[in-house]
Amino acid sequence: MKNVIKGKAYVLGDNIDTDQIIPAMHLVYKVDDPEESKLYGKYALSGLPADVKGDTPFIKEGEYTSEYTVIVSGKNFGCGSSREHAPLALEKAGVQVVVAEDYARIFYRNSVDGGFLIPAETEVRICEEIKTGDEVEVNIEAKVIKNLTSGKEYQLKDLGDVKEIIEAGGLFNYAKKHGYIK
């Protein structure tokens, strides 16, 4: 896990559900096949309604990864079904961190348990201050997200105990590292 992540932000609002993150019709690809698993990235956020995504596509036509490495969102990110593929799809698309006001519990756990991406939280509604395309820097150690475009800085909540699980690459790697499983 990187402690400092720089990149372009893709900004969303509240209640982004797992069907919007990766529609059910795209749950047919093998996750352990490198060629097929790229398709999860290609179709990440393809279920967003037109009024949510606006004129800016998350994945450009013909691409498998996004130019956006940071997602900024509002409340209840990842609500809906308990789809493990949702954080996987975002990771395959190149997302390293999602910064939201809060998460649906299952999305948060799937992100951490799989070691797919960092689910950072903020108490400030930054999805109304940061714009899609703004350059941002997320510093996990300092617990700060800085909008490099505007110069504004916002505090992040501490990751707590899940930080070590994410650093290990997921729950199974963490358990092996600590001798809980062989």
N, C-alpha and C positions, 0 to 999 in steps of 0.2 A: 504494500500500500504506500502510495506517495503521500507525503505530508503536506506538500504544496502542489496544487493543481491550478494551472493557468489555462485559460481558453475562452472560447465564445460561449455565452449563455443562451439557452433556449428557454423562454419564459412561458409558463402556463399558469392557469388559475387554480381554483378549488375542484375537488372531487374528480380528479383524473383517474379513471378506473382501468382495471387490467385489460378490458376489452379494447380500450382506446390505446393502451400501451402495446399490446400485441393481440390483434383480433383472433378469435377461435379458429378461423379458417387457415391460419398460418401455424397451427400447433402440430403440424404433420412432419416437420423436419427432424432428422436425427441430430441430437445435441452432441453426440460423440463423433460425428462425421464432419471434418473441417469444411468441406465444400457446402454441405447442406446447412450446417449451423450458421454460416454467413447470412443465410436468408432471414434468420431472426433479426439480424441487424438491419437488413434491407427493409423489413416491414415494421420496424419499431416505430411506434406512434402513428402508424398508418390508419388507425381507427379514430383519430381525432376528427370531430366534426369540423366542417369548413369554417364556422364562426369562431372556433377555438384556435385553429392553426393559422387562420388568416392567409396572407399572401406568401408566407415564408415556410417552405417545406422543411421538415426535419431532415429528411434524406433526399438528396437531389436525384432526379431521374437517372437510372442506370448505375447508381452507387450502392454500396453495401454498408458504408459507414457515413456518419454525419460529420459535419464540420464543427458541431457543437459538442463539447466535452462536459459541460455543466448544464444541468437542468435546474431551473429555479421555479418553484411552484408554491401554491398556497396550502390550504388545509386538505387533509384526508387524501393525500397522494397514494395511489395504488389500491383504492377501494375496489370492491367487486369480488370476483371469484379468487380462490386461493391459488392463483396461477404462478407456479415457480418460474415459468418462462418469461414473465414480465421483466424482472431485473436482469435475466439472462439476455433478453432482446436488447435492452438498453446498453448492457456491457458490450455485446457484439457490435452495436452501432457506434461504440467508441465513448460512451458516457462513463465518466469516472466517479462522478459525485452528483447526487440530487440534493438540493437544499430546499426544504419545504418547511412550512409552519408545523405540520405534523403529518403522520403517515397512518394508513390503515395498518393495523398490527401485522397482518399476514404478509403484506408486501415488505414491511420493515424486516421481519424475521427471515423471509426468503432472501432478501438482499444480503443480510449478515451471514446467515447459515451457509449460503452458497459462495460467499466472498466475492460477489459480483460487482458491487459498487458501494460507495460510502453513502449511507442515508443520514445526511447532516440536517440538523434542525435549527431554526431561528425563531425567536419570539416576535420578530418584526415582520410585517407584511412586505417583504422585499420584492415580491412579484409585482407590486405596483410601482416600484421605484427603479428596478433594473429592467432594461429593455432587451428583447431578442437581438442578438448581435453584439451587445456590449462585451468588452473584454473584462473578464473577472479573474480574481486569484482567490482560491480557497486555501487557507492555511489551517490544517487540522490541529496542529500543535498549539498555535496561537488562538484557536477557536474564533477565527475571523474570516469573513468573505469581504473582499474589497472589489468595488467596481472600479476598474482601472480607467474606464471611459469617463466616469464622472468624478472619481476621486473619493467617493463616499465609502465608508466602512461600516460593517454590521457584525455584531457578535453572533457566534454560533453556540449552541448548547454543547456541553462536553459529551463525547461519545460514551464515556464510562467504560463498563466492562466489555462492551461489544467491540471496542477498538482492537483488543488483542485477537479476537476471533477473525475480524476482517484482515488484520495484518498477517495472520496465519494462512489466509486464503480460504477461509470457510470453517464451518464447525467440525467437519471430519478431520481436516488437517490440524486444527487446534487440539482435538481430542487425541490424535496420534502423537503430537508434539508433547503433550502432558501425560502420556502413558495411559489414558483412559481406554483406548482401544489399540489393538496391534495392527 
